[in-house]
Amino acid sequence: MSTPWRMVVVDDDSKVRVLLERAFRAPEFETHAFPTGAAALRRVAEIRPDCVVSDILMPDMDGETFLRAIRAVPGLEHTPFVTVSAVRSESRIKAVLDAGADAFLLKPFPLRELLDKVRDTYELNDAA
C-alpha cells in the first residue's frame, strides 16, 4: 500500500471541517483539520502536507493571506492549494487564484468534485 496523502484542511465552520475530514479519510488520506489559518500554520512545517484545502473567509486571516503564508514555508512553495468558499465575489476569487491557489470551488459543492479537484491538482503538481 502506498503512503497516504497528507492533507491540511482549514475551515472555521466545524460542520464543514467534519465533512472534509470524512471526505479525506484513510487509507488514501491522512487529514489534519484546523479551525483557523493561524492554527494550521503552527503545524504545517511538521505535517509537510501534500495538499491544502482552505476556506477563503475566516476570522483570523483570509484564505489569500493563509496561502501566502504557506508559500513562505520552506519546502511548501509549490504545495497544491485548493480554496473553497460560499463567497461569490469575483474579485475575491480572482485575488486568491492570483495569489497562487491551484483551484477554487464554490460552496456547496459535491464532495466527489472536491476529491477529483484535489487529485487532479496533486497529479498536475507531481508531474511538473
C-alpha positions as CSV (number, residue, x, y, z in Angstrom):
1,M,0.0,0.0,0.0
2,S,1.3,3.5,-0.8
3,T,1.7,6.3,1.7
4,P,-1.4,8.3,2.4
5,W,-1.5,11.9,1.1
6,R,-1.1,14.3,4.0
7,M,-4.0,16.8,3.8
8,V,-4.4,20.0,5.7
9,V,-8.0,21.3,5.9
10,V,-8.8,24.7,7.2
11,D,-12.4,26.0,7.7
12,D,-13.9,27.9,10.6
13,D,-17.2,26.1,10.2
14,S,-17.0,22.9,12.3
15,K,-19.6,21.1,10.2
16,V,-17.6,21.8,7.0
17,R,-14.4,20.6,8.7
18,V,-16.1,17.3,9.8
19,L,-17.4,16.8,6.3
20,L,-14.0,17.4,4.7
21,E,-12.4,15.1,7.3
22,R,-14.8,12.4,6.2
23,A,-14.1,13.0,2.6
24,F,-10.4,12.8,3.0
25,R,-10.2,9.6,5.0
26,A,-7.8,6.8,5.4
27,P,-6.3,4.8,3.8
28,E,-5.9,7.3,0.9
29,F,-5.5,10.4,3.1
30,E,-4.1,11.4,6.4
31,T,-6.1,14.5,7.3
32,H,-5.2,17.3,9.7
33,A,-8.1,19.8,10.2
34,F,-7.9,23.2,11.7
35,P,-10.5,25.9,12.6
36,T,-8.1,28.8,11.6
37,G,-5.2,29.6,9.4
38,A,-3.1,30.5,12.4
39,A,-3.7,27.1,14.0
40,A,-2.7,25.4,10.7
41,L,0.4,27.5,10.3
42,R,1.7,26.4,13.7
43,R,1.7,22.8,12.4
44,V,2.3,22.8,8.6
45,A,6.1,22.7,8.7
46,E,5.9,19.4,10.7
47,I,3.0,17.9,8.8
48,R,4.5,18.7,5.4
49,P,1.1,18.5,3.6
50,D,0.8,17.1,0.1
51,C,-2.3,19.3,-0.4
52,V,-4.1,22.1,1.4
53,V,-7.9,22.8,1.2
54,S,-8.9,26.1,2.8
55,D,-11.9,28.3,3.1
56,I,-11.4,31.9,1.9
57,L,-13.3,33.8,4.7
58,M,-12.0,33.0,8.2
59,P,-11.9,35.1,11.3
60,D,-8.1,35.3,11.9
61,M,-6.8,35.5,8.4
62,D,-8.4,35.1,5.0
63,G,-7.5,32.3,2.6
64,E,-5.3,34.6,0.5
65,T,-3.2,35.6,3.5
66,F,-3.1,31.9,4.6
67,L,-2.0,30.8,1.1
68,R,0.8,33.4,1.0
69,A,2.0,32.2,4.5
70,I,2.0,28.6,3.3
71,R,4.0,29.5,0.2
72,A,6.6,31.2,2.6
73,V,7.3,27.9,4.5
74,P,10.4,26.3,3.1
75,G,9.6,23.2,1.1
76,L,5.9,24.1,0.7
77,E,6.3,26.8,-2.0
78,H,4.5,24.5,-4.6
79,T,2.1,22.5,-2.4
80,P,-1.2,22.2,-4.1
81,F,-3.7,24.6,-2.6
82,V,-7.5,24.4,-3.2
83,T,-9.8,27.1,-1.9
84,V,-13.4,26.7,-1.1
85,S,-15.9,29.4,-0.2
86,A,-19.5,30.5,-0.3
87,V,-18.2,33.9,-1.4
88,R,-19.4,34.7,-4.8
89,S,-17.2,37.8,-5.2
90,E,-15.3,37.6,-8.5
91,S,-12.6,40.0,-7.2
92,R,-12.1,37.8,-4.0
93,I,-11.9,34.6,-6.1
94,K,-9.5,36.2,-8.6
95,A,-7.3,37.5,-5.8
96,V,-6.8,34.1,-4.2
97,L,-6.2,32.5,-7.6
98,D,-3.8,35.3,-8.5
99,A,-2.0,34.6,-5.2
100,G,-1.3,31.1,-6.4
101,A,-4.3,28.9,-5.4
102,D,-4.4,25.9,-7.8
103,A,-8.2,25.7,-7.8
104,F,-11.4,27.2,-6.4
105,L,-14.7,25.5,-5.6
106,L,-17.9,27.4,-4.7
107,K,-19.8,26.1,-1.6
108,P,-21.9,24.0,-1.5
109,F,-20.1,21.5,-3.8
110,P,-20.4,17.8,-4.2
111,L,-17.6,16.1,-2.2
112,R,-16.8,13.9,-5.3
113,E,-16.0,17.2,-7.2
114,L,-13.6,18.3,-4.4
115,L,-11.9,14.9,-4.3
116,D,-11.4,14.9,-8.1
117,K,-10.1,18.5,-8.0
118,V,-7.6,17.6,-5.3
119,R,-6.4,14.5,-7.1
120,D,-6.1,16.4,-10.4
121,T,-4.3,19.3,-8.8
122,Y,-1.9,17.0,-6.9
123,E,-1.2,14.9,-10.0
124,L,-0.5,18.0,-12.1
125,N,1.8,19.4,-9.4
126,D,3.5,16.0,-9.1
127,A,4.1,15.8,-12.9
128,A,5.7,19.3,-13.0
